[in-house]
Amino acid sequence: MKISNEELIKGIRSGNKRMLGKAITLVESRNAEHRLQAEDLLKRIMPYTGKSVRIGITGVPGAGKSTFIESFGKLLIQKGKKVAVLAIDPSSSLNKGSILGDKTRMEELAKEENAFIRPSPSSGFLGGIANTTFETMLICEAAGYDHILIETVGVGQSEVLVADISDVFLFLKIIGGGDELQGIKRGVMEMVDIIFINKVNPENKNKAKSTKQELLRALYFLHEKEKNWKVPVLLGSALQNEGIDVVNEKISEFIELKKQSGRFEEIRKQQAEKRFEYWVQHYIIQATTQENTMQNSLVNHKKNVSELRANPSSEAKLFVEKLLGKSIS
């Protein structure tokens, strides 16, 4: 039976997790009828959004992201906060299904009344974040969640793109052999706000301190992302609940700094505009598939590119000019 938006909004606002899940499923759906209902739902919940702290959490596979999120989420709940976790799983390239199942990796947090965990497949979307993660986040905000934790796949461009939908970008690092900075892209280091070296214990503490110094030296040569903010490199162990409280303190300091400078709202506006641009591109491409002539044209232009008969930029320009019916410069 179809659930109306009135019922969904009532359920979302009352903290009904079942209704919250159904609203997110609606937003994730690619069904045309569902999309129309989802757009109406999102429009109507907007007055209740924007009051959370949005935290992007990334790191290479094995960095302990899920363990960190469980420990951090439980700490926030102990402080009286409501926590939503959007755990973006890698998708199967065959069926686009989620293959990790984060709920099974955060069992203790999942039992908390004030926690909501939503594993979502990335469905092949560039960046390891689902193409509706931003909209899902808005629904969780409307449900009254104080902190939204976004765990990314941690591969490809996810480390960079997650910064476009979060207030704080937290990078989890582990101690490895050889060059401690190997495999850390410059782009990631330029986007981070806080670094947490995880899985530190008495046996590897000296090596962890050495890793910290190397990271601080690397950060020194990078452009300052936020004025008057030196990216802190923290040590700890999510498994042992060590250093998690310091991460929370630094997040609070960073948010307060951004609010005092006016950057908090400024960046939020920029992020919303980027989502607008994403959806403009999405709907333009979608419109081409609804008309046979344009769909055939799109296929032909793609073929010219894939068979190396023309460069992507030129073919894209030709296609858009055909779509709009006029030349563009």
C-alpha positions in Angstrom: 0.0 0.0 0.0 1.3 3.4 -1.0 2.3 5.7 1.9 1.4 9.3 1.5 3.9 12.1 2.1 1.7 13.3 5.0 2.2 10.0 6.7 6.0 9.9 5.9 6.5 13.4 7.3 4.6 12.7 10.5 6.6 9.5 10.9 9.9 11.3 10.2 9.2 14.1 12.6 8.1 11.7 15.4 11.3 9.6 15.1 9.7 6.6 13.6 12.7 4.7 12.1 10.5 2.5 9.9 9.0 5.6 8.2 12.4 7.2 8.0 13.7 4.1 6.2 10.7 4.2 3.8 11.3 7.9 3.0 14.9 7.2 2.2 14.0 4.2 0.0 11.6 6.5 -1.8 14.3 9.1 -2.4 16.7 6.4 -3.6 14.2 5.0 -6.1 14.6 5.6 -9.8 10.9 5.0 -10.6 9.4 8.1 -12.2 6.3 8.1 -10.0 8.5 7.7 -6.9 10.8 10.5 -8.0 7.8 12.9 -8.2 6.7 11.9 -4.7 10.3 12.2 -3.4 10.7 15.7 -4.8 7.5 16.8 -3.1 8.6 15.2 0.2 12.0 16.9 0.1 10.4 20.2 -0.6 8.1 19.9 2.4 10.8 18.8 4.9 13.3 21.6 4.0 12.2 23.9 6.9 13.3 21.1 9.3 16.7 20.6 7.8 20.2 22.1 8.2 20.5 21.9 12.0 22.9 18.9 12.2 26.7 18.6 12.1 27.6 16.7 8.9 30.8 14.7 9.3 32.5 12.9 6.4 34.7 10.0 7.5 37.1 8.4 5.1 40.2 6.3 4.9 41.7 3.3 3.1 40.0 -0.1 3.5 41.2 -1.5 6.8 41.6 1.8 8.5 38.8 0.9 10.9 36.2 3.3 9.8 33.2 1.3 11.0 34.8 0.6 14.4 35.6 4.3 14.7 32.0 5.3 13.8 30.6 2.8 16.3 32.8 4.2 19.2 32.3 7.8 18.1 28.5 7.3 17.7 28.2 5.8 21.1 30.2 8.7 22.7 27.8 11.2 21.0 24.8 9.3 22.3 26.2 9.3 25.8 26.3 13.1 25.5 22.6 13.2 24.7 22.9 13.4 20.9 21.0 11.6 18.1 23.3 10.0 15.5 22.5 8.9 11.9 25.1 6.9 10.0 25.0 6.8 6.2 27.4 3.9 5.4 28.0 3.9 1.7 28.9 0.3 0.7 30.8 -0.5 -2.6 28.2 -1.8 -5.1 28.3 -5.0 -7.0 29.1 -4.1 -10.6 26.6 -6.7 -11.7 23.5 -6.0 -9.6 24.4 -2.7 -8.0 23.7 -4.3 -4.6 25.4 -3.5 -1.3 28.1 -6.0 -0.5 29.5 -5.0 2.9 26.5 -4.7 5.2 27.5 -2.1 7.7 24.8 -2.9 10.2 26.5 -6.2 10.9 29.7 -4.3 11.6 28.1 -1.8 14.0 26.0 -4.2 16.1 26.3 -2.2 19.4 25.5 1.1 17.8 22.6 -0.4 15.9 20.9 -1.3 19.2 20.9 2.3 20.4 17.5 4.0 20.4 19.1 7.3 19.4 21.1 5.8 16.5 20.0 5.2 12.9 22.2 3.3 10.5 21.5 3.2 6.8 23.8 1.1 4.5 23.3 2.3 1.0 24.9 1.0 -2.2 27.0 3.5 -4.1 25.4 2.0 -7.3 28.6 2.7 -9.3 28.2 6.5 -8.6 31.5 8.3 -9.0 33.1 9.0 -5.6 31.8 6.2 -3.5 28.9 8.2 -2.2 25.4 7.4 -3.4 23.9 9.9 -5.7 21.1 10.6 -3.2 23.3 10.8 -0.1 22.8 14.5 0.2 19.0 14.1 0.1 19.1 11.2 2.5 21.0 13.4 4.9 18.3 16.1 4.7 15.7 13.5 5.7 17.8 12.4 8.7 18.1 16.1 9.7 14.3 16.5 9.5 14.0 13.5 11.8 16.0 15.4 14.4 19.4 13.7 14.2 22.1 16.0 15.6 25.1 14.4 13.9 25.2 12.8 10.4 28.2 10.5 10.0 28.9 9.7 6.3 31.3 6.7 5.9 32.7 6.5 2.3 34.0 3.6 0.3 37.5 5.1 0.7 38.5 4.4 -2.9 38.7 6.5 -6.0 37.6 10.1 -5.7 35.4 9.5 -2.6 37.8 11.2 -0.3 37.5 14.4 -2.2 33.8 14.3 -3.1 32.6 13.6 0.5 33.9 17.1 1.4 31.2 18.5 -0.8 28.5 17.3 1.5 30.0 17.6 4.9 31.0 20.3 7.5 34.0 18.4 8.8 36.2 16.0 6.8 37.9 13.4 9.0 40.6 11.2 7.6 41.5 7.9 9.3 45.0 6.7 8.9 46.8 3.5 10.1 50.5 2.9 10.6 52.0 1.0 7.6 55.4 -0.1 6.6 57.9 2.0 4.7 56.9 5.5 3.5 54.0 6.5 5.8 52.7 9.0 3.3 52.7 6.5 0.4 49.2 6.2 -1.1 47.9 9.4 0.4 46.8 11.6 -2.5 47.7 15.3 -2.4 44.0 16.0 -3.0 43.0 14.2 0.2 45.5 16.0 2.3 44.3 19.3 0.9 40.7 18.5 1.9 41.1 17.1 5.4 40.1 19.0 8.5 41.2 16.4 11.1 43.4 13.4 10.9 43.1 10.5 13.3 45.8 7.8 13.4 43.8 4.7 14.4 44.9 1.3 15.9 47.6 2.8 18.1 48.8 0.6 20.9 51.8 0.5 23.3 53.8 -1.6 20.9 53.5 0.8 17.9 53.2 4.1 19.7 56.6 5.3 18.8 56.0 4.5 15.1 52.6 6.3 15.4 54.4 9.4 16.7 56.8 9.2 13.8 53.8 8.9 11.4 52.2 12.0 13.0 55.3 14.1 12.5 55.5 13.1 8.8 51.9 14.0 8.3 52.4 17.4 10.1 55.4 18.1 7.8 53.3 17.3 4.7 50.5 19.5 5.9 52.9 22.4 6.5 53.6 22.7 2.8 49.9 22.6 1.8 47.6 25.7 1.4 45.6 26.4 4.5 42.0 25.3 3.9 40.4 27.2 6.7 42.0 30.4 8.1 43.4 30.0 11.6 42.9 26.3 11.6 45.9 24.0 11.7 44.8 20.4 10.8 45.4 18.4 14.0 46.9 14.9 13.8 45.5 12.8 16.6 46.5 9.4 17.9 44.2 6.7 19.4 42.4 3.4 19.1 38.7 3.2 18.2 38.6 -0.4 19.4 39.9 0.6 22.8 37.9 3.9 22.9 41.1 5.9 23.2 41.3 9.4 21.7 37.7 9.4 20.5 36.8 12.2 23.0 39.6 14.4 21.7 38.3 13.9 18.1 34.9 15.1 19.3 36.5 18.2 21.0 38.4 19.1 17.8 35.2 18.7 15.7 33.4 21.1 18.0 36.3 23.6 17.9 36.4 23.5 14.1 32.6 24.0 13.7 32.7 26.9 16.2 35.6 28.5 14.3 33.7 28.2 11.0 30.5 29.7 12.5 32.4 32.6 14.0 34.0 33.5 10.7 30.8 33.0 8.7 32.3 30.2 6.6 29.9 27.6 8.0 26.8 29.0 6.3 28.8 30.1 3.2 30.1 26.6 2.6 26.6 25.1 3.2 25.2 27.3 0.5 28.0 26.3 -1.9 27.3 22.7 -1.3 23.6 23.1 -2.0 24.5 24.9 -5.3 26.8 22.0 -6.2 23.9 19.5 -5.7 21.7 21.7 -7.9 24.3 21.6 -10.6 24.6 17.8 -10.3 20.8 17.4 -10.7 20.7 19.8 -13.6 23.2 17.5 -15.4 21.3 14.4 -14.3 18.0 15.7 -15.7 19.4 16.9 -18.9 20.9 13.5 -19.6 17.7 11.9 -18.5 15.7 14.1 -20.9 17.8 12.8 -23.8 16.7 9.2 -23.2 13.0 10.1 -23.4 13.2 11.2 -27.0 14.4 8.7 -29.6 16.2 11.2 -31.9 18.2 12.6 -29.0 18.9 9.2 -27.5 20.3 8.0 -30.8 22.3 11.1 -31.1 23.7 10.6 -27.6 24.7 7.0 -28.5 26.4 8.1 -31.7 28.4 10.9 -30.0 29.5 8.5 -27.3 30.6 6.0 -29.9 32.7 8.6 -31.7 34.5 9.2 -28.4 34.9 5.5 -27.4 36.2 4.6 -30.9 38.7 7.6 -30.7 37.3 9.4 -33.7 36.8 12.6 -31.7 37.7 14.0 -28.3 35.1 14.0 -25.5 34.9 17.8 -25.1 34.1 18.4 -28.8 31.5 15.7 -29.0 29.9 16.8 -25.8 29.7 20.4 -27.2 28.1 19.2 -30.4 25.6 17.1 -28.6 24.5 19.9 -26.2 24.2 22.3 -29.1 21.9 19.8 -30.8 20.0 19.4 -27.6 19.5 23.2 -27.1 19.1 24.0 -30.7 21.8 26.7 -30.7 25.5 27.3 -30.7 27.4 27.6 -27.4 30.8 29.2 -26.9 
